[in-house]
Amino acid sequence: MPARPVDPLGDDYAYVQVADDLERRIGAGEFAEKLPSERALAEEYGCAYTTIRQGMKLLRERGLIVTRQGRGTYVRKQR
């Protein structure tokens, strides 16, 4: 399932668009365990690395992902 491109003129901030799309892709089962690196996602979404970092922070706040320093970012297991 391809990434939805970020719309700079959209109603939401770019990082919110990225977070919402990643949440959609997680829900669809595209990412079941480990997510791609932030740099790879920035390339895929065609946006700045910092936009991806902010989107990942939002997903952590939503309780969807967990980041392990030096290991990567993983989908949080739902109970």
KEMAR-366138 format. One line per 2 residues: number of its first residue (from 1); their letters; for each residue x, y, z of N, C-alpha, C, O. Coordinates in nm, 2 decimals, padded with zeros to 4 digits, m for minus. Example, Ala and Ser with C-alpha at 12.3 -4.5 7.8 and 13.67 -1.06 7.14 Angstrom:
2
1	as	01.32 m00.57 00.78 01.23 m00.45 00.78 01.32 m00.33 00.78 01.42 m00.33 00.85; 01.28 m00.22 00.71 01.37 m00.11 00.71 01.29 00.00 00.79 01.34 00.11 00.80
//
This chain:
79
1	mp	00.09 m00.12 00.00 00.00 00.00 00.00 00.09 00.12 00.00 00.17 00.14 00.09; 00.08 00.20 m00.10 00.17 00.32 m00.11 00.14 00.43 m00.02 00.03 00.44 00.03
3	ar	00.24 00.51 00.01 00.22 00.62 00.10 00.14 00.73 00.03 00.16 00.75 m00.09; 00.05 00.79 00.10 m00.02 00.91 00.04 00.07 01.03 00.05 00.12 01.06 00.16
5	pv	00.09 01.10 m00.06 00.18 01.21 m00.06 00.13 01.32 00.04 00.01 01.34 00.05; 00.22 01.40 00.09 00.18 01.51 00.18 00.13 01.62 00.09 00.20 01.66 m00.01
7	dp	00.02 01.68 00.13 m00.04 01.79 00.06 m00.01 01.92 00.13 m00.06 01.95 00.24; 00.09 02.00 00.08 00.13 02.12 00.15 00.01 02.22 00.17 00.02 02.31 00.25
9	lg	m00.09 02.21 00.09 m00.21 02.30 00.10 m00.32 02.24 00.17 m00.43 02.29 00.17; m00.30 02.12 00.23 m00.40 02.05 00.30 m00.45 02.12 00.43 m00.39 02.21 00.47
11	dd	m00.56 02.06 00.48 m00.61 02.12 00.61 m00.53 02.10 00.73 m00.53 02.18 00.82; m00.45 01.99 00.73 m00.37 01.95 00.84 m00.22 01.98 00.82 m00.18 01.99 00.70
13	ya	m00.15 01.99 00.92 00.00 02.01 00.91 00.05 01.88 00.85 m00.01 01.77 00.85; 00.17 01.89 00.78 00.23 01.78 00.71 00.26 01.67 00.80 00.23 01.55 00.77
15	yv	00.31 01.69 00.93 00.34 01.58 01.02 00.21 01.51 01.06 00.22 01.39 01.09; 00.10 01.58 01.07 m00.03 01.51 01.10 m00.08 01.43 00.99 m00.13 01.32 01.01
17	qv	m00.06 01.47 00.86 m00.09 01.39 00.75 m00.01 01.26 00.74 m00.06 01.16 00.71; 00.12 01.28 00.77 00.21 01.16 00.78 00.17 01.06 00.89 00.16 00.94 00.86
19	ad	00.14 01.12 01.01 00.10 01.03 01.12 m00.03 00.96 01.09 m00.05 00.84 01.11; m00.13 01.03 01.03 m00.26 00.97 00.99 m00.24 00.86 00.89 m00.30 00.76 00.89
21	dl	m00.15 00.89 00.79 m00.13 00.78 00.69 m00.06 00.66 00.74 m00.09 00.55 00.71; 00.04 00.68 00.83 00.11 00.57 00.89 00.01 00.49 00.98 00.02 00.37 00.98
23	er	m00.08 00.56 01.05 m00.18 00.49 01.13 m00.27 00.40 01.04 m00.30 00.29 01.07; m00.30 00.46 00.92 m00.38 00.38 00.82 m00.31 00.26 00.78 m00.37 00.15 00.77
25	ri	m00.18 00.28 00.75 m00.10 00.16 00.70 m00.08 00.06 00.80 m00.07 m00.06 00.77; m00.06 00.10 00.93 m00.05 00.01 01.04 m00.18 m00.07 01.06 m00.18 m00.19 01.07
27	ga	m00.29 00.00 01.05 m00.42 m00.06 01.06 m00.45 m00.16 00.95 m00.52 m00.26 00.97; m00.40 m00.14 00.84 m00.41 m00.23 00.72 m00.32 m00.35 00.73 m00.33 m00.44 00.64
29	ge	m00.23 m00.35 00.82 m00.14 m00.46 00.84 m00.01 m00.45 00.76 00.07 m00.54 00.75; 00.01 m00.33 00.69 00.13 m00.32 00.61 00.26 m00.32 00.70 00.36 m00.38 00.67
31	fa	00.25 m00.26 00.82 00.35 m00.26 00.92 00.30 m00.34 01.04 00.22 m00.29 01.12; 00.35 m00.46 01.06 00.30 m00.54 01.17 00.40 m00.54 01.29 00.36 m00.56 01.40
33	ek	00.52 m00.52 01.26 00.62 m00.51 01.36 00.71 m00.39 01.35 00.68 m00.29 01.42; 00.82 m00.40 01.27 00.91 m00.28 01.27 00.88 m00.19 01.15 00.84 m00.24 01.04
35	lp	00.88 m00.06 01.18 00.86 00.04 01.08 01.00 00.07 01.01 01.10 00.05 01.06; 00.99 00.12 00.88 01.11 00.16 00.81 01.18 00.28 00.89 01.11 00.34 00.98
37	se	01.30 00.30 00.86 01.37 00.41 00.93 01.31 00.55 00.89 01.24 00.56 00.79; 01.33 00.64 00.98 01.27 00.78 00.95 01.32 00.84 00.82 01.25 00.90 00.75
39	ra	01.45 00.82 00.79 01.50 00.87 00.67 01.44 00.80 00.55 01.41 00.87 00.45; 01.41 00.67 00.55 01.35 00.60 00.44 01.20 00.65 00.43 01.16 00.67 00.32
41	la	01.14 00.67 00.54 01.00 00.73 00.53 01.00 00.87 00.47 00.90 00.90 00.40; 01.09 00.95 00.51 01.10 01.09 00.46 01.12 01.08 00.30 01.05 01.16 00.23
43	ee	01.20 00.99 00.26 01.21 00.97 00.11 01.08 00.92 00.05 01.04 00.97 m00.06; 01.02 00.83 00.11 00.89 00.77 00.06 00.78 00.88 00.05 00.71 00.88 m00.04
45	yg	00.77 00.96 00.16 00.67 01.06 00.16 00.71 01.19 00.09 00.62 01.28 00.07; 00.83 01.20 00.06 00.88 01.32 m00.01 00.87 01.45 00.07 00.83 01.55 00.03
47	ca	00.91 01.43 00.20 00.91 01.54 00.29 01.04 01.55 00.37 01.12 01.46 00.36; 01.05 01.64 00.46 01.17 01.66 00.54 01.17 01.55 00.65 01.07 01.51 00.70
49	yt	01.29 01.52 00.69 01.31 01.42 00.80 01.25 01.47 00.93 01.19 01.39 01.00; 01.25 01.60 00.95 01.19 01.65 01.07 01.04 01.63 01.07 00.98 01.62 01.18
51	ti	00.98 01.64 00.96 00.83 01.61 00.95 00.80 01.47 00.99 00.70 01.45 01.06; 00.88 01.38 00.95 00.86 01.24 00.99 00.88 01.22 01.14 00.80 01.15 01.20
53	rq	00.98 01.29 01.19 01.01 01.28 01.34 00.89 01.33 01.42 00.85 01.27 01.52; 00.83 01.44 01.37 00.71 01.49 01.44 00.59 01.40 01.43 00.52 01.38 01.52
55	gm	00.58 01.34 01.31 00.47 01.24 01.29 00.49 01.12 01.38 00.39 01.07 01.43; 00.61 01.07 01.39 00.64 00.96 01.48 00.61 00.99 01.63 00.56 00.91 01.70
57	kl	00.64 01.12 01.66 00.61 01.16 01.80 00.46 01.16 01.83 00.42 01.11 01.93; 00.39 01.20 01.73 00.24 01.20 01.74 00.19 01.05 01.76 00.10 01.03 01.83
59	lr	00.24 00.96 01.68 00.20 00.82 01.69 00.24 00.76 01.82 00.17 00.68 01.87; 00.36 00.80 01.88 00.39 00.75 02.01 00.29 00.81 02.11 00.25 00.73 02.20
61	er	00.25 00.93 02.10 00.15 00.99 02.19 00.02 00.92 02.18 m00.05 00.91 02.28; m00.01 00.87 02.06 m00.14 00.80 02.04 m00.13 00.66 02.09 m00.23 00.58 02.09
63	gl	m00.01 00.61 02.12 00.01 00.48 02.18 00.02 00.37 02.07 00.00 00.25 02.10; 00.05 00.41 01.95 00.05 00.31 01.84 00.19 00.25 01.81 00.20 00.14 01.76
65	iv	00.29 00.33 01.85 00.43 00.28 01.82 00.52 00.30 01.95 00.48 00.38 02.04; 00.63 00.23 01.95 00.73 00.25 02.05 00.86 00.25 01.98 00.89 00.17 01.89
67	tr	00.95 00.34 02.03 01.09 00.35 01.97 01.19 00.30 02.07 01.19 00.34 02.19; 01.27 00.21 02.02 01.38 00.16 02.11 01.51 00.22 02.05 01.55 00.20 01.94
69	qg	01.58 00.29 02.14 01.70 00.36 02.10 01.80 00.26 02.04 01.83 00.16 02.10; 01.85 00.29 01.92 01.95 00.21 01.86 01.89 00.08 01.79 01.96 00.01 01.72
71	rg	01.76 00.06 01.81 01.70 m00.06 01.75 01.60 m00.03 01.64 01.58 m00.11 01.55; 01.52 00.08 01.66 01.42 00.11 01.56 01.29 00.14 01.63 01.28 00.15 01.75
73	ty	01.19 00.16 01.54 01.05 00.19 01.58 00.96 00.07 01.55 00.97 00.02 01.44; 00.88 00.03 01.64 00.80 m00.09 01.63 00.65 m00.05 01.66 00.62 00.04 01.73
75	vr	00.56 m00.13 01.59 00.42 m00.12 01.62 00.40 m00.18 01.76 00.44 m00.29 01.79; 00.33 m00.10 01.84 00.29 m00.15 01.98 00.19 m00.26 01.97 00.09 m00.25 01.90
77	kq	00.21 m00.36 02.04 00.12 m00.47 02.05 m00.01 m00.43 02.12 00.00 m00.37 02.23; m00.12 m00.45 02.06 m00.25 m00.41 02.12 m00.30 m00.52 02.21 m00.29 m00.64 02.18
79	r	m00.35 m00.48 02.33 m00.40 m00.58 02.42 m00.54 m00.62 02.40 m00.60 m00.70 02.47
//
